[in-house]
Amino acid sequence: MDTGTGIDPETETETDTDADTGGWHLTHDLDDFLTRAGAFLRSRPALHTVPLTVTETLRTRGRCVYGDGAPEFGVLERAGEVRAAFFRTPPHWLNLTALTPEDADSLAARLAALGRRLPGVNAECDTAAAFAEAWQRHTGTPAVLRQRQRLYRLGTLTQPGPVPPGGPRIAVEADRELLLRWHDEFSVSVGLGSVRDSAEWVDARIAGGGITLWETADGTPVAMAGTGPRVAGQVRVAPVYTPPHLRGRGYAGAATTEVSRAALASGADEVLLFTDLDNPTSNGLYQRIGYRPVADFDVYDFT
């Protein structure tokens, strides 16, 4: 039976023979996606920080760094203008830019008709809720709110209180085992799993100098803060982690201040980070450092 869609084996791009696509162009080809959506994503680098950084990692390091299966991308185009975009790196959540309820419905209907199985969605609150509702309506799959997040942007950098004893240093290969353990612990603590496996993440960050450790005067590491690549002028801080028995001593704030300062010194126009809205401690800390709210995002699981 002809479903009206096919796959071009040369580009892994879905070609539409049915005009009723809702304006969505779907592809597995990263270059095709960036050609179509790159300018749109760069036009709002703060709100699009996740697709910008993930696609840059895929471009420079390949699809293998994000789980199993080919990444999928989508672009909503009307009258020659890009209105929205999405990506997904299996087995992780669908990540959407802002959509109207009507466009969220058209995308959900399209993906459901193609037999896609989605574990969930991550987007700005209204978009996430609209897509979750549409997905449940088109597939019968219930959606459950998993986490509420807030995106922050650095204003004026401020040291939050007294600097704890010790100082920062860039993590090196000798820190690999510690970073593997801390990355696993961080992934469990935030309840969202790992965007990529710990070994790949650690090796990439060590190679790029992307992890800063705060260590005590005797050289014992007590906290870490990471940063992603600079893309479209923005740098995102992630993750920030202190082992539970070492918290409450200012280590996370000191490490975050250091990587934020370094990002600004490297030429970043915007320094960003996400927090869990159910964690008042981290939200208060980042605001004391100088981070200001930009937008709220929600993560839904499709159960």
Secondary structure, DSSP 4 states (H G I P E B T S, - for coil): ---SEEEETTTTEEEESSS-STTEEEES-HHHHHHHHHHHHHHSTTTTHHHHHHHHHHHHH-GGGSSSS--EEEEEEETTEEEEEEEE-TTS-EEE----HHHHHHHHHHHHHTT---SEEEEEHHHHHHHHHHHHHHH---EEEEEEEEEEEE-S----SSPPSSEEEE--GGGHHHHHHHHHHHHHHHTS--SS-HHHHHHHHHHHT-EEEEE-TTS-EEEEEEE---BTTEEEEEEEE--GGGTTSSHHHHHHHHHHHHHHHTT-SEEEEEEETT-HHHHHHHHHHTEEEEEEEEEEEE-
